[in-house]
């Protein structure tokens, strides 16, 4: 795909050919989900948030809207949509869910399912002041450029873990968020 322009149609055709089946909630881990919102534009964007610096966990980190599954959520997809509405006021009915990525295990004991959805360009985001300090958009083609992610191997409890790092403007994108974006790029066969 390096020689093609990344349009939403190109992305969707690649993603739909390769998307995995929706996972069931794990029995022995806490279930969570994030929305990976792709903004429907001629040049599509990837919507990201920066978590509030006042939060106890992951303060100030770049993230996707999301969180743990509640007993009221019918599915992990419903959890991602509910959290996106709570955090940045994305109405669930305005999200076209196109699939999910494989779940990712967090260092905090959650199994996080990334839910990929297309959102319209005319949404007015209203960040929850308690949870989100900024909402920003990165061009999808730039976000999915594999060459922008740099590995860092760290040791945790005697095991080696690879963490991915990247910058976009003044935002430091790393950890699970960078790993999810990189996984999406690998899944659709994005180059460099």
C-alpha positions as CSV (number, residue, x, y, z in Angstrom):
1,X,0.0,0.0,0.0
2,X,3.0,2.3,0.0
3,X,2.3,3.5,-3.5
4,X,-1.4,4.0,-3.0
5,X,-3.1,6.9,-1.3
6,X,-4.8,5.7,1.9
7,X,-8.4,6.4,1.4
8,X,-11.2,5.2,3.7
9,X,-12.3,2.8,1.0
10,X,-8.8,1.3,0.7
11,X,-8.6,1.0,4.5
12,X,-12.1,-0.6,4.8
13,X,-11.5,-3.1,2.0
14,X,-8.2,-4.2,3.6
15,X,-9.6,-4.3,7.1
16,X,-12.8,-6.2,6.2
17,X,-10.8,-8.8,4.3
18,X,-8.6,-9.4,7.4
19,X,-10.7,-8.6,10.5
20,X,-10.9,-11.1,13.2
21,X,-14.1,-12.4,14.8
22,X,-15.4,-10.5,17.9
23,X,-13.9,-12.0,21.0
24,X,-15.9,-13.2,24.0
25,X,-15.3,-11.5,27.4
26,X,-12.5,-13.4,29.2
27,X,-13.5,-15.4,32.2
28,X,-10.4,-14.9,34.3
29,X,-9.4,-11.3,33.4
30,X,-11.1,-8.0,33.8
31,X,-12.6,-7.1,30.4
32,X,-12.2,-3.7,28.8
33,X,-12.6,-2.2,25.3
34,X,-11.5,0.9,23.5
35,X,-12.9,2.6,20.4
36,X,-10.4,3.1,17.6
37,X,-12.3,6.0,15.9
38,X,-11.5,6.7,12.2
39,X,-12.9,10.0,11.0
40,X,-14.7,9.7,7.6
41,X,-13.0,12.3,5.5
42,X,-11.4,12.4,2.0
43,X,-8.1,12.1,3.9
44,X,-9.3,10.0,6.9
45,X,-8.1,10.8,10.4
46,X,-7.6,8.8,13.6
47,X,-9.2,10.3,16.7
48,X,-7.1,10.1,19.9
49,X,-7.4,11.6,23.4
50,X,-4.9,12.7,26.0
51,X,-5.9,11.6,29.4
52,X,-6.3,14.1,32.2
53,X,-3.1,14.8,34.2
54,X,-5.3,14.5,37.4
55,X,-6.1,10.8,36.9
56,X,-4.5,8.2,39.2
57,X,-3.6,5.8,36.4
58,X,-2.0,6.6,33.1
59,X,-2.3,10.3,33.7
60,X,-1.5,12.5,30.7
61,X,-1.1,9.5,28.3
62,X,-2.4,9.5,24.8
63,X,-5.2,6.9,24.5
64,X,-8.3,5.8,22.7
65,X,-11.6,6.4,24.4
66,X,-12.5,3.3,26.4
67,X,-12.5,1.5,29.7
68,X,-13.7,-1.5,31.6
69,X,-16.8,-3.4,30.7
70,X,-19.8,-2.8,33.1
71,X,-22.5,-5.3,34.0
72,X,-24.9,-3.1,32.0
73,X,-22.9,-3.5,28.8
74,X,-24.3,-6.1,26.4
75,X,-20.9,-6.7,24.8
76,X,-17.3,-5.4,24.6
77,X,-18.4,-3.3,21.6
78,X,-21.2,-1.8,23.7
79,X,-18.6,-1.0,26.4
80,X,-16.3,0.8,23.9
81,X,-19.2,2.8,22.5
82,X,-20.5,3.7,26.0
83,X,-17.0,4.8,27.1
84,X,-16.5,6.9,23.9
85,X,-19.8,8.7,24.6
86,X,-18.8,9.3,28.3
87,X,-15.3,10.5,27.5
88,X,-15.7,12.6,24.3
89,X,-19.5,12.7,23.5
90,X,-19.4,10.4,20.5
91,X,-23.0,9.2,20.1
92,X,-23.0,5.3,19.8
93,X,-25.5,5.5,17.0
94,X,-23.1,7.6,14.9
95,X,-20.4,5.0,15.0
96,X,-20.2,2.4,12.2
97,X,-18.5,-0.5,13.8
98,X,-16.4,-2.3,11.2
99,X,-14.7,-4.9,13.5
100,X,-12.3,-5.6,16.3
101,X,-8.6,-6.2,16.6
102,X,-7.2,-9.0,18.8
103,X,-7.4,-8.3,22.5
104,X,-4.3,-6.8,24.3
105,X,-3.4,-7.6,27.9
106,X,-2.6,-4.6,29.9
107,X,-0.1,-4.3,32.7
108,X,-3.0,-3.5,35.0
109,X,-4.7,-6.8,34.5
110,X,-7.2,-5.9,31.8
111,X,-7.8,-7.7,28.6
112,X,-8.5,-4.8,26.2
113,X,-10.4,-5.3,23.0
114,X,-9.9,-2.6,20.3
115,X,-13.1,-1.8,18.4
116,X,-12.6,-0.2,15.1
117,X,-15.4,2.2,14.1
118,X,-15.9,4.9,11.5
119,X,-17.3,8.3,12.7
120,X,-18.7,11.2,10.8
121,X,-16.5,14.3,10.4
122,X,-19.1,16.7,11.8
123,X,-19.1,15.5,15.4
124,X,-18.5,18.1,18.1
125,X,-16.4,16.5,20.8
126,X,-17.0,17.5,24.4
127,X,-14.2,16.0,26.5
128,X,-15.1,14.9,30.0
129,X,-13.0,17.2,32.1
130,X,-12.5,14.5,34.7
131,X,-11.0,12.1,32.2
132,X,-9.7,13.9,29.1
133,X,-7.5,16.9,28.7
134,X,-7.3,17.0,24.9
135,X,-8.9,15.4,21.8
136,X,-6.9,15.5,18.6
137,X,-6.9,13.9,15.2
138,X,-3.9,12.3,13.4
139,X,-4.0,11.6,9.6
140,X,-4.8,7.9,9.3
141,X,-2.0,7.3,6.7
142,X,0.5,8.9,9.1
143,X,-0.8,6.9,12.1
144,X,-0.5,3.7,10.1
145,X,3.1,4.3,8.9
146,X,5.0,1.5,10.5
147,X,8.3,3.4,10.3
148,X,7.1,6.0,12.9
149,X,7.0,3.4,15.7
150,X,10.2,2.6,17.6
151,X,10.7,-0.4,19.9
152,X,11.8,-0.3,23.5
153,X,12.4,-3.5,25.3
154,X,11.7,-3.3,29.0
155,X,11.8,-5.9,31.8
156,X,8.8,-6.4,34.1
157,X,8.7,-9.1,36.7
158,X,11.6,-10.9,35.1
159,X,10.0,-11.0,31.6
160,X,11.0,-8.9,28.5
161,X,8.2,-6.8,27.0
162,X,8.4,-4.7,23.9
163,X,6.8,-1.3,24.0
164,X,6.3,0.9,20.9
165,X,7.0,4.7,21.0
166,X,6.1,7.5,18.6
167,X,5.6,11.2,18.5
168,X,2.9,13.2,16.7
169,X,3.2,16.9,16.9
170,X,3.6,17.5,20.7
171,X,1.9,14.2,21.7
172,X,3.9,11.2,22.9
173,X,2.1,8.1,21.7
174,X,3.4,4.9,23.3
175,X,2.5,1.7,25.1
176,X,-0.8,0.0,24.4
177,X,-2.1,2.8,22.2
178,X,0.9,2.8,19.9
179,X,0.8,-1.0,19.9
180,X,-2.9,-1.0,18.9
181,X,-2.2,1.4,16.0
182,X,0.8,-0.6,14.9
183,X,-1.3,-3.8,15.0
184,X,-3.9,-2.1,12.8
185,X,-1.2,-1.1,10.3
186,X,0.2,-4.6,10.3
187,X,-3.3,-6.1,9.8
188,X,-4.1,-4.0,6.7
189,X,-0.6,-4.4,5.3
190,X,0.5,-0.8,5.6
191,X,4.1,-0.3,4.6
192,X,7.0,1.8,6.0
